[in-house]
């Protein structure tokens, strides 16, 4: 009897018990909208240009997106087992904690708060502001409320009107989410439905109205012919078999970023109705919908624009160039409105979900105590405020290039760094399925990972291969990501006494 009681109170068994402190207001449709809305931001409208330059052919561009789709869908289907087994607020943080140790859970939560979630919020909010600037000229990167203040030769702080609008949007959506789940849910559903419709509209317009027979013949008639590929490293490009393999792996940084954040629904498990059923279903439905739309969008680009125009679209805005073919002069305005809707909904989903992971960490004594409390609306208001404040701060730092006098944004660098870090945690989490099958075979599994063990193992092999290529050929943007993760180790041990108390 005593042993049974001890097992019932163990952390692993507690992880399988439903949360009771939240309002369960997210049904299957709402949960699917969190998945779809968090995934679709501005990436799909932009990253195909850089991918096309790196890979160099229409066929391999589509193949790279198919690879992204396979990794994303397989990852989501595999996460379904963990989500159904441990439907707790914090999602992936909880899975890593239970499969390996609190340290691994903390390192994920640390990286998520420091750069993955907040850096993405900063980037998407400024993306919203930049497209708003296409409609309101006052909003511009070089229109400063506070001119750049240099803190070193390479870094500065500034507040342009673009940055200001981005910060205002973060503050607005943070405030609405502190008012209760219903506010965040309604905003998410409305804007995700609208932007999904806008993306479908882009596809229909491109395929039906933008169809250009000479372009179709050139792109699909020479589907695998490499043209104008950019060298991955000096002397290595997609013109050789090995160079093509490396180019496809490197190009995944753009497509995987565009398809990322599907795991956000796991953070909100405490607020999902029938989470053991609805979270796995929403992961499957959401990722299938988004990946399907992403592939169709790239087909729309390829039937409308010659491949060199995709590679060299002004500002990499491939979707805008596609609409400009169909609606000359109006494409910029139409696409600006569409991307504003998309980025607004994406930012809301990221803000809503991210604070729940910090809440779970705080409840374990691994984050600020106040973050582990709910307000009267039964949402982690302190966690939302801290997340919003840090994301707003990440909007301010600028990268300065003395050679050109140009300013970049620090969060762009951070996002490049964390793709590798995110892949590490995805691999670890799916490896956790194997570990928990062995160490906790007694746990109830309402849903089991599709194709286990082969399909999850293929994900681990595929993602690990991409990760290895990035570490070898993109050292400047991958090793810093690992360093950010490792910086969490001393922080964990500094917080560990609080966990013990």
N, C-alpha and C positions, 0 to 999 in steps of 0.2 A: 504493500500500500504506500509506504514512504517513497519507494522508488518511482511509483506511478505519479505521485504528487510532484516529485522533483522533476520528472520529465515534463509534466504539464506546465510547470513554471519555467522551463528552460527557454533561453532566447529563441531557439529555433521553433519551438512549438508556439511561443508567443507571436512569432512572425507570421504564423498562419491564421491568427485570430483576426476577425474583422475589426476595423476601427469603429469606435462608437461616439467620438467627440465631434465629428464633422456632420454637416448636412449632406445627405446623399441626394444630390440634385442632378447628376449627370446620367442620362439614359444612354442607350446605344447610339442614337443619332448624335447627341451632344459629344459623346466620347470620340466618335468618328470624326466630328468636326474639329476636335482638339488635335487629333493626329494629322488630318489634312491641312488644317490652318497653320499648325506649327511647321509643317514641311514646306508649304508653298510660300515663298517670300519674294525676293527679286532675282534669285539665282538663275532660275530657268530662263529668264528673259535676257540673260547676259552671258553666262559662263560658256555657252556653246562656241562663242567666238574664240576664246583662248584655247579651248579643247580642240577646235578645228585647226588652229595654227600649230598646235603641238603634234597632233596625230596625222593631219595632212590629207585625209581622204574621207568622202562621205560615208562609205561603208564602215570604216573603222570608227568613225564618230558615233554612228548608231550602235556599233558593237560595244563601245565604251559605255554608252547609256544603258544597254541591255545588261552589261556586267554590273553596273550600279544598281539596276533594278533587281537583279537576282540576289545580290548581297543584301539589299534592303529588305526585300520580301522574306528571304530565308531568315534573316536576323529577327524580323518582327514575328514570324511564325514560331521561332525558337523561344523568343521572350514570352510567348503566350503561356508556356508551361510554368515559368517562374511567376508570372503575373497571376495566374489562376491559383497557384499554390501558396503564394504570399501576397495577398491583395492589401498591402499596407501602404499608407502615405510614405512617400520617399522612393518607392519603386526600385530603380536600379541600385540605389545606395543600399537598400535593404538586401537585395539579392547578393551583392558582393560581400556584404557584412556576414550574411549567413553561410554563404558557400565557402568563403575563405577566412576572413577575420575582420574585426572592426577597423583595423588599419587600412585594408583595401577599400572598404566602404568609405572611410573618411577621405582617402586620397581622391576617390571619384567625386565626392561631394565638394571637396576643396577646389578641385579643378573646374567643376561645374560652376561653382559660385564665382571663382576668381576670373575665369575667362570664357568657358564654353557658353554658358547661358547668358551672362551679362555682356560679354563681348559681342555675341550675336544680336542681343537686344540693341546695343549701341549701333552696330552696323546697319541693322534693318531700319532703325528709326531715322538715321541719317539718310539712308536710301529713300525713305518716304519724303524727307525734306527736300532732297535734291530733285525728285520728280515733281514735287510741289512747286519748285523753282521754275519749272517749265511753264507753269501757269501764272505764277506771281514773280516777276523779275526781281523784286526786293530780296527774295531768298536766293542767296548765291554764296558759294564757297569763299569768294574774295571780298564779300561785303561784311566788314568786321564791326561788331559792337565792341569787342576788345581785341586789338591787333595782337599778333603773335608775340608772346613774351618768352624769350629763349632761356631755358634752364641749363642748356649745354649746347655744344656745337651742333649736335644732331637732333635735339628735341626742343619743343616749344609748347606752350599752352596758348590757346586762343579761344575766342567765342565769335564765330561768324554767324550770320543770320541762319545759315543752314544748320549749324550746330545748335543754335538756340531753338529752332523749331523741333529738332530731334529731341532735345531735352524736355521741351514742353509736352511732346507726345508721350514720352516715358512717364512724366509726372502725372499726366491726365489718366493714363491707363493703369498706373499703379494705384492712384486714388480710387478709381471706379472699382478695382478688384478688392480694395479694402472694405468696400461697402457690402460685400457679400458675394457668394458664388453666383447668384442669379444675374447680377450685373455682368460679370465676366462671361457667363454662359451665353447671355443674349447677344453681347457684342461679338463673341466668337462665332456663333451660329450665323448671324446676319452677314458679317464680313467674309466668312469662309464660303458661305453659299454664293455670295456675290462674286468673289474672286475666282471660285471654281467655274462659275458661269462665264466670267471674262476670259479665262484661259480656254474654255471650250469655244468661245466666240473667236478667239485668235486662231485656233486650229481650223475652224470652219471657214473663216475668211481666207486663211492662207491656202487651204486645199482647194476650195471651190472657186474663190475669186482671184486668188494670186497664182493659180496654176499657170506656169509658163513652160510650154512644150520644149523649146530649145534648152531651157534650164534643166528641166526634168531629164532630157536626153543626155545632157552633159554630166549631170550629177549621178544619175542612176545607170547611165550607159557606161560610165567609167567609175563604177562604184568603189573599186579598191585601188585605183591609181593614185599614188601619192603626189601631191602638188603643194609646193611652198611650205613644207613642214619646217618648223623651227627646231633648232638643235636642242635636245634635252640638256646635254652638256657638250662642250666643244668636241666636234668629231663624231657625235652620236645623234642621229635623228631617225625618223620613222621610215627612211628609205631602205633600211636593212631589217631583217626579221627580228634580230635582237633589239635594235633601236625602236622598232614598232612596239614590241612587248613593253619596253621601258616607258615609252611615250604613253601607252594606254594606262599603265599603272600610275604615272605621274598625273595624267589628266583626271584621274579619279578624285584628286583634291577638289576640283571644281564641281563635278557631278555629285560626289558624296556629300559635299557641303550643301548643295541645293536640295538633296533628298534627306538631310539629317533632321533631327529633332522628333522623329516618329516615336521615340521612346518617352516623350514628355507625358503621355497619358498615364504611364506607370506611376509618375510622381503623384498624381491626383487620385490614386486608387481608393483613398479614404472617402472620396466624395462621389464615387461611381455606384449606381444602383446595380445590384447583382454583379459585383466585380469579377467573380470567378468565370462568369460567362461573357460579360460585355467587354472586358479589357482585351482578352484574346481576339474576340470578334472585331473590335474596333481597330486593333493593330493590323489584322488581316485586310479588312475592308479599306481602311485608310491608305495603307501602303500600295495596295493594288490599284486604287483609284489614281493616286498621285503618279506612280510610275507609268501607268498607262497614258495619262495625260502628258507626261514629260516626253515619252517616245513619240506621241502624235505631234507634239509641238515641234520637235526636231524635224519630223517629216514635213510639216508645214513650212519650216524654214527652207528645207532642201528643194521643195517644189516651187518655191517663189524666188529664191535668191541664188545666183551663181555661187559656187563654193568659195571663190576668192572674196566675194562680198560678205559672206558669213565670216570668213577669217579676218576681214578688215572692216567690219561694221563700225561706224563712228562711235567711239566710246564703248565699244563692245556691245552696243544695244541692238542685238540681232532682232528681237521682237519688234522694236520700233522701226527698223529698216524694212521688215516684212510688211508691216501695216502701211508704211509710206509708199510701197509699191502699189498697193490697192487703193489707198486714199492719200494721194499726193498732197503734202502740206498739212494734212490733218493727223497723220500717223503719230507724230510726237505728242500731240494733245491727247489723243485717244489712249495711247499707251501710258502716258503719264497718269491719267485718271485710273486706268486699270492697275498699274503698279502701286499707286497710292492706296487703293482699296486692299490690294494683296499684302503690302507691308504693314498696314494698320492692323489687319486681322492677325498676321503672323506675330507681330510684337505683343499683341494682347495674349495670344496663346502661350508665348514664351514666358511672359510675366506671370500669368496665372499659374503655370505649372512649376516653374523653377523654385518658388518660395516653399513649396511643399517638401522638396528634398532638404532644404536648409532646416525646416521644421523638424523633420525626422532626425537629423543630426543633433539638433539642440535637445531633443527629447532623450537622446543617448548621452548627453553631457559633452558633446563634441562641437558645440557652437554656442553662441551667446544665449543665455537662458531665456531672454525675452522673446527670441525668435521661436522658441518652443511653446509659446502660448497662443491661444486663439482669442480674438476679440469677441464682442457681443454678436457679431454677424457670423461667428464660427469660421473665420478665416485667419490665417497667420499674418496679421496686419504688420507686425514688427518685421517679420521676414520679408514681406512685400516691400516695405519702406527701405530696408537695408539693401535689398536687391536693386530697387529702382535708383537709390542714391549712388551705388557703385557703378551701375550701368551708365547713369548720367555723367559721372566723372570720367568714364572711359571715352566719352564723346570728345572731351576737351584736349587731350594730348595730341601733338602733331609731330610727325617725322619730318626733318628738314634735310634737304640735299644741297649742300653748299655749292656744288658744281653747277646746278641748274637754278638754284634759288626757289625750287618748288617745295610745296608742303604736302605731305601725305597724312594719313590717319593711323595712329598707333594700333587701333583695334583691328585694322586690316592685317597687320603683322601678327597680332595675337590669334586671329582666326586661322591664319596659315599654320601657326604653331600647334593649335589644338586639334587639327584634323588627325594628326598622328596620335595625339594623346587620346582622342575619342575612340580611334580604332583599337588602341590597347585595351580600353575598358570594355568595348564591345566584345572583343575576343575573350577577355577574362570572364565576362558575364555568361557568354554561351558555354565556355569551359565549365562554368559553375553548374550547368545542367548535368554534365557528366559526373562532377564531384558529388553533387547532392543525390544523384541516383545511387551512388555507391555508399555514401555516408549516412543518408537518411532515406532509405528505401521505404520506410514506414509512413512517410508523409503522404497525405491525400493529394492526388494529382488529377483534378477534374479535367484538365486538358494536357495532352502529352505532345511534345515537340514533333512536328511532322517529319517523317523519314528518319527518326532517330535510330541509330547513331550516325548514319552516313551523311544526311543533309546538314546537321549542325557541324559535323567534322569538316565537310567541304567549305562551309563558311569560314571556319577557323583557318583552314589552309589558304583560302583565297585572300582573306583579309590580312593574314600574316605575310603573304607574298607581297602584297601592295605595300604594307608597312615596311618590310625589309628594303624594297626598292626606294621608298621615300627616304629612309635613313641613309642609304648609300648615295642617291643622286639628288636629293634635296636637303642636304645637311643643314643649310642655313635656316630652314623653316621647320625642321623636324626635331633636331636635338634640343632647341630651346623649349619645345613643348614637353619633352621628357624632363627637362630641368624644372619646369613649372610644377610638374607632378611630384618630383622628388623633394621640392622645397616644402611640400606638405608633411614630410616625415617628421622633422623637428617640431612642426606646429602640432601634429597629432600628440606627440609625447608631452608637449607643454600643456595640452588640454586634457591629457589622460587623468590627472588627479581629480579634475572636475567630474569626469566620467565615473570614477570610483566612488565619489561622494553621492 
